[in-house]
Amino acid sequence: MAARKGRRRTCEPGESMETESQETGSKGQAQVYLPGRGPPLREGEELVMDEEAYVLYHRAQTGAPCLSFDVVRDHLGDNRTELPLTLYLCAGTQAESAQSNRLMMLRMHNLHGTKTPPSEGSDEEEEEDDEEDEEERKPQLELAMVPHYGGINRVRVSWLGEEPVAGVWSEKGQVEVFALRRLLQVVDDPQALATFLRDEQARVKPIFAFSGHMGEGFALDWSPRVPGESRGWVRTGSGEPQPAECDNVESRLLFPGRLLTGDCQKNIHLWTPTDGGSWHVDQRPFVGHTRSVEDLQWSPTEDTVFASCSADASIRIWDIRAAPSKACMLTTTTAHDGDVNVINWSHREPFLLSGGDDGALKVWDLRQFKSGSPVATFKQHVAPVTSVEWHPQDSGVFAASGADNQITQWDLAVERDPEAGDVETDPALAGLPQQLLFVHQGETDLKELHWHPQCPGVLVSTALSGFTVFRTISV
């Protein structure tokens, strides 16, 4: 719990903040500060993060801001909780000029947990040890960059056989696929990275590109179920990293996976893998939406089914076995009061999560989708929702980011105990959704977030202010 000290206000993310007036030297009535709803800061006041609310917290900047990124699965193992952490991200910039943009591979490593504050009785020798320890605990960042003409609207990574690739939506109206193997190699080797940046980066080109969209777009998703995709690496007898889910080299399928892309002109195109290691893009768009397609999600359980959301306020479920003009099987016409910006399909339950310009988060049970009513609606964000994602291991937990510069964590399993009575006397706190676990602040112009699939509870976000990697005490 944080309190106002003189002219300074501190806030513990995800919990209420009690403030007390000390300007007259006497205690005032305690008030609750709610992120996005509390009174504006007065002159001389600021919100300060309480590090005790975080297990891990790091920030990084890459020059030009990144509108989108994806976590790259690695060979370091699953369910990693031991610190320090290492993680890999693929991101694209939104620079001021088209020529200044880059597609980047980031290797963040030596990510230690938040430091325990020193005790009151610590002596000078302990403080010197702390300074040496602080130097060893400094986080590290390596960047491998390749030039990209035009800002990058969205990046999504997949493993196609043993090859990691990135699908990239460009503001220039083109969708490209880049091979990432070389970038992954060089961020692990400082000497190779220097050689790459000096001699190779300017020559990197996409392995495939599609210019058939009528304009730019944002929606893009790889199928998680098409044969040939591998979502991680394992060590072979030779010690070399190889894709998981493959018994040997001969058994690996090297075909690319299916890809969906949607544009601001309401069109959705299907990319189908070909035997030659390329794609055939169906020129017939899926017909149904009347405005920009904002997001796409393949079903995690059915090979031919996907979901879409749009600025026309609808969410639609499609089946690619039908002709594109007849492939829309289910529609919720007014899913939100305005644009539906983002959706995410749970890999563990038949739930679809959506976020809209109305600031609402909605959970849809696909078994009841025809009813047009969500099974849950949460209203904590006070500006458009910019990103949503289910926790990869915990089926009831999800995270969301908003243009109000909040990242919220939720748990559908949390319910207020009716036998506990009205233990919360403050009406502001009583009005909070029971399922709200944590509110993170401190970013500027939040764009996208992802859970790390191999590091439980670790969230990564991108904003105008840069990247943030953190894990809270709540998840």
N, C-alpha and C positions, 0 to 999 in steps of 0.2 A: 504494500500500500504506500503510495507516495503522497507527500503533503507540500503545500506551498510554504516556502521559506522566504520571508520578506517579499521581494518582488519576483520570485522565481517559482515556477510551477513544474513539477516533475510528473511523469506518467508511467505507470507500469502497463505495457501493452497487454491487452486481453483482460485486464481487470479494471475495476472502477478506481477512480482517484478521488480521495477525499481532500478537500482544500479547506484551509482555515485562515481567516484573516488575522494577520499579526501586525498590521500597520499601526494599530493603536496600542499594541502591547498586550492585548487581551484576546482570548480565544473567541472566534466567531463560530457560528453554527456550521457544522460540517456539511459540505456539498459534494455531490458526486459528479465527476467529470466523465463524460462519455465521448469517445472519439467520433468526430463528425457531428456531434449533437451538443457538445458542451459550449459554454460561453467563449467568445473569442479571447485570445491572449491579450492582456494589457501590455503596455509599454514596459520593457524590462523583464517580461516573463517568457519562459521557454519550456518546451516539453523535453525531458531527458529520459533516455532509455534506461530501464532497470535491467542490468545484465543478469540478475538472478532469475529472470523470467525466460532466459535462453540457455540452452545447452551448447549451442554453436551460433556464432554470428560473425560474418565477414562481408565486406563490400569491395567491389572492384570496378574500375573504369577502363574503357577501351578506346577513348577518344570520342569518335562520333557515337551517338546513342544507337542502341539496337532495339528495333520494334519487335523482333521475334527471335527465338532461339529454340534449341531442343537439346535434351540430355543425350549424350552418346553412351550407350552401354559399353562397358569395358571388360577387361580380362582379370580384374582384381577381385572378383568374387561377389556373391550376393549376400544380403543381410549384413552389411558392414556397419558396425557400430563403434569399432575401436578407433580412437583418434590418435594422430591426425588423419584427416581424410584427403583423398585425391579424387578429383572428378574431371570429366571432359564435357565440354559444351560446344555446339556448333551454332553460330549466330551470324546475322547479317545486319549491316549498318544502314542508317538513314542519314547520310551526310548532306551538307548544304549544297554540294554540286554532284551531279550524276557521276562524274569521273572519280570522285573521292571515295566511293563506296567500296566495301570489302566484304567478302565471305570469310569468316574466321573460325579457326579451331582453337579453343581455349583449354589449357590444362591448368587447373587450379590445384595446388598441392600444399602440403604442410598446414592444413586447416585444423588448428587446434580448437578446443572448446573455450568457452568464456572463462576468464580467470577469476578465481576466488578472491574477493577483496581482502587486503591485508588486515590482520588483527590489530587492535589498538596497542598491544604491547610489543609490536615488532621492532627490532633494533636495526642499527645501520648495516650490520653484516648481512642480515636477512634482506634488506633493501637492495644491497649490491648484488646478491644472488638473484633477486627478482629481476634486476636490470639485465643480467647475463641470460637469464631464462627468457626474458622478453625478446632478446635478439634471436635466440634459437627458435622461438615460436612465431616469427614473422611469416605470414602467408606468402606464397610464391605464385606467380602467374606467368605462363608462357603462351605466346600468341603466334600462330601460323596463319598468314593472311594471303588471299588471292584477290586480285582486282575484279570488281564487278561493276559494269556500267549500269547505273540506276539504283535507286534505293530498294532494299529488300523488304517486302511486306510480310513474308512468312517463310519460315524454315522448318522442315520436318525431315528427320533422319530415319533410315531403315537399314537393315542388313539384308542384302541380296546375295544369297549364298555366303561366300566369305568376304564379300565386298561391302563396306559401309558406304552409303550414298546419302546425299542431301537433296531433297526436292525444294526448289527455291522459286517463290513467286516474286517477280520483279514489277516495280512500278511502271516499267516500260511496256507492260502487257504481255510479257513472255514468261513461260514456266520452263525452268531448266533443271537438269539433274547433274550433280557434280559428284565425282568419285572422291572419297575422303581418306583412302588408305594412306597416301603419302603424307597428308597433313597430320594424321594420327601418329605416324612414325616420327616425324621431325619434332613434334612438341615434347617427345620423351628424350631427345638427344640434342643438347645445346649446340654442338658442332654441326650436326646435320641441319638444325634449324637455321643457323647462320648461312650455310651454303644454300639452303632452299630460298631464303629471303633474298639472297644476292643473285642467284643464277636461275631459279626455277619458277618463282611465283608468277612472273609476268606471262609465262607460257601456259599456265593452267587454263583449260577451257572446259565447258560442260560436255558431258558425254552424250547428252541428248537435250533437245530443246523443242518446245511447241509454241507456235505463234498464232494458233488458230482462234484464241479468245479475241473477242471484239474490243477488249480494253483490259485494264489492270484488274486484279482481284486479290483476295486474301485467303480464301478457303482452299485447303489442301490436306489430304490424308492418305497415308499408305495403308494398305490392307494388312492386318496382323495375321491373316490366316492362309494366304496364298503359298503353296509349296515353293521352297527355294529361299524363304526368308529365315534368317537366324538372328535372334535378338541379343546374342552376347558371345563372348569368347570363352574357351576352355583351354587348358594347357595340354598339349599332346606329349608323347614320350620324348620328343626332341626338345621340349621346352618352349616351342613356338606357340604363340596364341593362335587358336583356331576357333571357328564359330561353334557355339553350343548347339545341341540337338543334332549333331552329325557324328556318326560312328567313325568314319574314316574319310580320307580324301575322295575315294572313288564314289562314295555314296552321296556326296554333296550335289545338290541341284543348283545350277548357276543361273537359273532364269530370274529375271527381275520380277518384282511383285506388282500387283495392281495398284493404281494410283487414281485418286479423284481430285479434280481441280474445279473450283467455282469462281466466277468473276462478278464484277459489279454490274454487269449487263444481264443478270439473272440466269446465266447459262452454267451448266455443269457438264463436264466432259470426263469420260472414262478412258483411262490408259490401260491397255491389256498387254501383258508381256508376250514377246515373240521368241521363237527358238533361237534367233540370232543374237540374243542378249540385248534387245532393244524393246521398243514399245510401239503398239499401234494405238493411235488416239482416234476414237470414234468422233467424226465430225458432226454427228447428230447429237445435239445437247439434250439433256433430260429437261422436260418441259413441265412447269408447274408454278414456280415462283414468279412473282410479278415485279420484284425489285431485287437489289443486290443480294447475292448469296454470301453470307457472312462466315459460315463455318460448315465443315463436313466431318462426319465420323462413321467409319466402317463399324459394322456389328462385330463384337469380339467372339461371337458364337456361330454366326451364319455367314458363309462365304460370299453370298450374293446380295446381302442386305446392307444398306447404309442410311444414315439420317442426315438431314440438312436443316439449316435455319437461315432466316432471311430478314432483311430490312422491311419486308412486307408483314412482319409480326408473326409469321407462321413457322411451325416445325413440321417437316415431312419425313415419312419413312418410305424408302424405295427398294425395289428388287430388280437387279440388272438383268434377270432372265427375261423380263418383258422388254418390248420395244421402248426406246427412250421416251416416246410420247405417251406411253401407257404404263410407265414403270412406277408411278407414285401410287402406293397402296394405302397409306394412311396419312391424314392431315389434321393438325390442330390449327385452325385458321387464325385464332387470336391467342397465341401462346403467351404473349406479353403485351403490355400497353405501349407499343412502339417496337423499334428494332429489336430483334433477337440477335445478340452479338456473338454468343459462344455456346457451344454444347459439348458435353463429354459423356461417353457411354461407359458405364461401369463394367469392369471385367469380371465382377463377382456376383452381381445381382442384375435382374432385368430392369435396371433403372437408367434413365437419361437425365442428366443435369443440365439446366440452361440458365443463362444470365442475359439480361436485357438492358436497354436504355432506361427502363423504369427503375433500375437499381435492384430489382427483385431477383432472387434465386429460387428456381423451381425444380422440384424432383418429380419426374414422370415415371409411373409404372407402365412399362410397355404392354403388360397384359391388360391394362385398362386404358390404353391410349385413345381408343375410339370415343371414350366419354368426353374428351376435351378438357378434363380437369386434372391438375397435378395432385399428387398425394401429399405434397408439402410445399409451402411457400414461405420464404424468409425474407424479411426486409430490414437489413442492417445498413446496407450501403445507401448513401444519399446522392449518388451520381451513377452514371452508366457502369455496368459490370464489364470488365475488359477480358477476364480469363477465368475459367473454372476447370477443376480437375479432381477426380476421385483419387483417394489414397490407393496406391497399388497393392497394399497388403490388407488394410483394414476396410472392410466393405461398407461401413457406415460413415466413414470420415471423408470429408472433402475440403478443398480450399478454394477461395475466390479472391480476385483482385478487382479494384474499381478505380474509376477516374477521381474518386474522393481520396485517393492515396492511402487506402486501407487494404490490407490483406487479412482476410478473416478465415479462421479454421472452425469447422463444424463437425458435430458427431450426432447422427440421427438416432443413436441408441440412448442418448441422454434424455431423461424425463424427470420432471420435478416430483418429489415424493409427496403424495397427497396427505400422508400421515404426519408429515413434518410441520404442517400448518403454515401460516404466513410468517416465516422466519425473516423474510426480507422486508423491512419496514420502509425502505426508500422506494417511492413509486417509480423513479427512473430506472433503478435496477430491476424492479419487479416487471417492468415492461420489456426487458431484454429477452430475446428468444432463448428458451432453455437450452437449445442445442449449440449455441454459440460458445466455443471453447476459448478463443484467443483473437485479439485484434492487434495486428502489427502495423506500425506507422513509421514515418521517417523517410519515405520515398517521395519522389516528385514525378508525376505523370506516369503512373504504373501502366504497363502494357500487357505483360504475359507472365505466367508462373507455371512451374512444373515440379512435381515431386520427383526426387531421384529414385528410380526403380530398384536400385541396389543398396541404397543407404536409407533404412527406414526412418521416416519422420523428417528427412531433410528436404527443405523447400528451396527452390532457386527462382528468383524473379528478375525481370529486366524492366527498367524505367528510364526516363530521361536522365535521372541522377546516376544510372549505372546498374550493375548487377549486385544482387544481395543473395548470400547463401546463409540459411539459418535453420535451426531446429529449436522449437519451443519446449517448455516443460509440459505442455499439454498433450503433445502427440509424439 
